[in-house]
Amino acid sequence: MHNAITAAWLRELRWAKSQIKLDAQTITEGVSRTRSLFQGDPAAPSIFNCCLDAIAGPFHQQCQDKKWGVEIVSGFYLGLVCYADNYWLFATSVEMLQQMTHAWMDMLQGVGFHTPHDGLTWCTTCSDKTSHSLLWKDHVVQRSPRKIGFKVLGAWISFDNRCETELSFRLDKAWNAFYANRELLCCQGASFGQRLRYLEATVGKSLFWGAGSWKLTRAQRERLRGTQLRMVRRMLGARRPPLEDLESFCARANGRAVNLLARYGCDRWDISQTQVVLRLDGLRGSHWELLS
């Protein structure tokens, strides 16, 4: 990029500050930025691609000359994909991936990029029992097991497409978000409707990151719904009386939670996830009514 554009961008980032509004009376002081772009900045992918263009072209040509990558058509090889602050190397053998990795990393270092060896991972469709290993600067690059998959933009992609790892990862993130905002979510002096909206705006956003690609089973949808009901019960401060058995308490508390969700117009999370998938597929309105 031109030096003038780079300097102007850095100036705006250093001058900008962010404020977090907790409620009408509580607003944090301005938080200055020390690195990176703003979260969700639409220019970020373009800047990333612009920075890598200088080496992506020569590397692509090297892939054609040395026949690195996956052969898409006769004589044309796909060896590199750059997408939204991620780069991916495609190889048909560990030996080829080793050579591609060294060539790509050398090119990255030549233009000022730095990737620590402990931040690298690799994956393959081969069985986990195979003894393949990948080295980078005498360090063994960790392989992601098949049952776990690999992380892309905050989402876990698994080879079996069962979403179990991704769902567990997102549920953990949701509970972290819940406890981080517990003081407000469980505040009995605040309106319950406002607290429900805050739950959707914080915990819900964290949970449904990338949910448009999930293909959940019935049991996984029940996990989503159960998590939502447990959080609502904690927001209500529900406690089991000494003489009431656990099954009766859960049935009574869940019934109250369901009624409150309906009263304030909040969708069940298992239904919300289905809506996200349908919106991603371009289905809206009457299509959703028909499929529900």
Secondary structure by P-SEA (a helix, b strand, c coil): ccaaaaaaaaaaaaabbbbbbccccccccbbbbcccccccccaaaaaaaaaacccaaaaaaaaaaacccccccccccccccccccbbbbbbccaaaaaaaaaaaaaaaaaabbbbbcccbbbbcccccccbbbbbcccccccccccccccccccbbbbccccaaaaaaaaaaaaaaaaaaaccccccccccaaaaaaaaaacaaaaaacccccccccaaaaaaaaaaaaaaaaaaacccccccccaaaaaaaaaaaaaaaaaaaccccaaaaaaaaaaaaacccaaaaaaac
